[in-house]
């Protein structure tokens, strides 16, 4: 569900122009000295601000189509005074237009819309259509970290990963049963976990290893 855009959101985003991009985006080329991690659908920024704070040596980019969410995320980044995060108001359907080949070391897909109806399957961010978009912009050995509360989406995603020749590791249908110490929870993750809903997780990559 799309959020209703609050009045003057675009004007307010201009106050964060040093790390927020709205509109035309120049192709992003990876800094050869630092890894680049990208979150697809940043929402209000809880995850990306936490993980960026824990990993100052890594550059992070959050893509989010809803300006209202980007504004909330930008405020959190400014509050934490993070210098390794950039936000872009952007439709993920056009992701190949802004990243150069092999630019991304890691993609995070956290609790994306499951689009439960079969006729909407191609809109799922783990559908083969999207995976083939990610392939050229992922670095050699680059990985997709995927979390969802939706078991149907998770099983579908495992099938899609296999269909494009990806290998998977750390597959679990209950991430919090033995939660890794380095797991960074999202806002949705805390909400679902508190309600007793298990979290599905895996890491996928193209090629072997």
C-alpha positions as CSV (number, residue, x, y, z in Angstrom):
1,X,0.0,0.0,0.0
2,X,1.4,3.4,-1.0
3,X,1.6,6.0,1.7
4,X,-0.1,9.3,1.3
5,X,2.5,11.9,0.5
6,X,2.6,14.5,3.2
7,X,2.6,18.2,2.1
8,X,6.0,19.8,1.5
9,X,7.8,16.4,1.6
10,X,9.9,17.3,-1.4
11,X,10.9,20.7,0.0
12,X,11.9,19.0,3.3
13,X,14.0,16.5,1.5
14,X,16.0,19.3,0.1
15,X,17.4,19.8,3.6
16,X,19.1,16.5,3.2
17,X,20.4,17.0,-0.3
18,X,24.0,16.1,0.8
19,X,23.0,12.4,1.0
20,X,19.4,12.2,-0.4
21,X,18.8,12.1,-4.2
22,X,15.4,12.8,-5.8
23,X,14.9,12.8,-9.5
24,X,17.6,12.1,-12.0
25,X,20.3,9.8,-10.7
26,X,23.8,9.6,-12.2
27,X,25.2,6.1,-12.7
28,X,26.7,4.9,-9.5
29,X,30.2,3.5,-9.7
30,X,31.6,1.6,-6.8
31,X,34.4,3.0,-4.7
32,X,37.2,0.5,-5.3
33,X,38.4,0.8,-1.7
34,X,35.0,0.1,0.1
35,X,32.3,-2.4,-0.2
36,X,28.9,-1.2,-1.4
37,X,25.7,-2.7,0.2
38,X,22.3,-1.7,-1.1
39,X,18.9,-2.1,0.6
40,X,15.9,-2.5,-1.7
41,X,12.9,-0.8,-0.1
42,X,14.5,1.1,2.8
43,X,11.2,2.2,4.4
44,X,11.7,4.5,7.3
45,X,15.3,3.5,7.7
46,X,15.6,1.5,10.9
47,X,17.6,-1.3,9.3
48,X,20.0,0.8,7.2
49,X,20.8,3.2,9.9
50,X,21.6,0.4,12.4
51,X,23.7,-1.6,10.0
52,X,25.6,1.5,8.7
53,X,26.4,2.6,12.2
54,X,27.8,-0.9,13.0
55,X,29.9,-1.0,9.8
56,X,31.4,2.4,9.1
57,X,33.9,0.9,6.7
58,X,31.1,0.0,4.2
59,X,29.1,2.3,2.0
60,X,25.3,1.8,2.1
61,X,22.6,3.0,-0.4
62,X,18.9,2.7,0.4
63,X,16.4,2.7,-2.5
64,X,12.9,3.6,-1.6
65,X,10.0,4.8,-3.9
66,X,8.0,6.6,-1.2
67,X,9.4,10.1,-0.4
68,X,7.6,10.2,2.9
69,X,9.5,7.1,4.0
70,X,12.8,8.5,2.7
71,X,12.3,11.7,4.7
72,X,11.9,9.6,7.9
73,X,15.0,7.7,7.1
74,X,16.9,10.8,6.3
75,X,16.1,12.3,9.7
76,X,17.5,9.2,11.4
77,X,20.7,9.3,9.4
78,X,21.2,13.0,10.3
79,X,20.5,12.3,13.9
80,X,23.1,9.5,14.0
81,X,25.5,11.7,11.9
82,X,26.3,8.8,9.6
83,X,28.5,9.6,6.6
84,X,28.4,6.2,4.9
85,X,24.7,6.2,3.9
86,X,23.0,7.6,0.8
87,X,19.3,7.5,0.1
88,X,17.7,7.6,-3.4
89,X,14.0,8.1,-4.1
90,X,13.8,5.5,-6.8
91,X,11.7,2.7,-8.4
92,X,13.5,-0.6,-8.2
93,X,12.1,-1.6,-11.5
94,X,14.7,0.6,-13.1
95,X,17.7,-0.5,-10.9
96,X,20.0,-1.4,-13.8
97,X,19.9,2.3,-14.9
98,X,21.8,3.6,-11.9
99,X,24.4,1.0,-11.0
100,X,27.4,0.2,-13.1
101,X,28.4,-3.4,-13.8
102,X,29.5,-5.4,-10.7
103,X,29.0,-2.3,-8.4
104,X,27.1,-4.0,-5.6
105,X,28.7,-6.4,-3.1
106,X,25.5,-7.1,-1.2
107,X,21.8,-6.6,-1.7
108,X,19.3,-6.6,1.2
109,X,15.7,-7.5,0.5
110,X,13.9,-7.2,3.8
111,X,10.2,-8.0,4.2
112,X,9.2,-7.0,0.7
113,X,5.6,-7.0,-0.5
114,X,4.7,-10.7,-1.1
115,X,2.2,-9.9,-3.8
116,X,0.3,-13.1,-2.9
117,X,-1.9,-13.3,-6.1
118,X,-0.4,-15.5,-8.8
119,X,-1.0,-12.9,-11.5
120,X,1.2,-10.5,-9.5
121,X,4.2,-12.9,-9.2
122,X,6.4,-10.9,-11.5
123,X,6.2,-7.9,-9.1
124,X,7.9,-9.9,-6.3
125,X,11.5,-8.7,-5.8
126,X,12.8,-12.3,-5.9
127,X,11.1,-13.2,-9.1
128,X,13.4,-14.3,-12.0
129,X,12.6,-11.0,-13.7
130,X,14.3,-9.1,-10.9
131,X,17.0,-11.6,-10.3
132,X,18.2,-11.2,-13.9
133,X,18.3,-7.4,-13.3
134,X,20.5,-7.9,-10.2
135,X,22.9,-10.3,-11.9
136,X,24.9,-7.8,-13.9
137,X,25.2,-5.2,-11.1
138,X,26.3,-7.7,-8.4
139,X,30.0,-8.0,-8.0
140,X,31.6,-11.4,-8.4
141,X,30.7,-13.3,-5.3
142,X,28.0,-10.7,-4.5
143,X,25.2,-11.9,-2.3
144,X,21.5,-11.3,-1.7
145,X,20.4,-11.4,2.0
146,X,16.7,-12.1,2.1
147,X,14.3,-12.0,5.0
148,X,10.5,-12.4,5.0
149,X,7.7,-13.4,7.4
150,X,5.8,-14.9,4.5
151,X,6.5,-18.6,4.1
152,X,4.8,-18.8,0.7
153,X,7.1,-16.0,-0.6
154,X,10.1,-17.6,0.9
155,X,9.5,-21.0,-0.7
156,X,8.7,-19.3,-4.0
157,X,12.0,-17.3,-3.7
158,X,14.1,-20.5,-3.2
159,X,12.6,-21.8,-6.4
160,X,13.4,-18.6,-8.3
161,X,17.0,-18.6,-7.0
162,X,17.4,-22.2,-8.2
163,X,15.9,-21.3,-11.6
164,X,18.6,-18.8,-12.4
165,X,21.4,-21.0,-11.1
166,X,22.0,-19.3,-7.7
167,X,23.3,-21.2,-4.7
168,X,21.8,-20.6,-1.2
169,X,23.2,-20.9,2.3
170,X,22.1,-20.3,5.8
171,X,18.5,-21.3,4.9
172,X,16.1,-21.1,7.9
173,X,12.4,-20.9,8.5
174,X,13.0,-19.5,12.1
175,X,15.9,-17.1,12.2
176,X,15.2,-16.1,15.8
177,X,15.3,-19.7,17.1
178,X,19.0,-19.4,17.0
179,X,19.6,-15.8,16.1
180,X,23.1,-14.8,14.9
181,X,24.8,-12.2,17.0
182,X,25.3,-10.0,13.9
183,X,21.6,-10.0,12.9
184,X,20.2,-6.5,12.5
185,X,16.5,-6.5,13.0
186,X,14.1,-4.3,10.9
187,X,11.0,-2.6,12.3
188,X,8.8,-5.3,10.7
189,X,11.0,-8.0,12.0
190,X,10.5,-6.9,15.6
191,X,6.8,-6.5,15.0
192,X,6.4,-10.0,13.5
193,X,8.7,-11.6,16.1
194,X,6.7,-10.1,18.9
195,X,3.6,-11.6,17.5
196,X,5.2,-15.0,17.4
197,X,5.6,-15.1,13.6
198,X,8.8,-16.9,12.5
199,X,11.2,-15.2,10.3
200,X,12.5,-16.9,7.1
201,X,16.1,-16.1,6.0
202,X,18.6,-17.1,3.4
203,X,21.7,-15.8,1.5
204,X,21.8,-16.4,-2.3
205,X,24.5,-15.8,-4.8
206,X,25.2,-16.4,-8.5
207,X,27.7,-19.2,-9.3
208,X,29.2,-21.7,-6.9
209,X,30.9,-21.2,-3.6
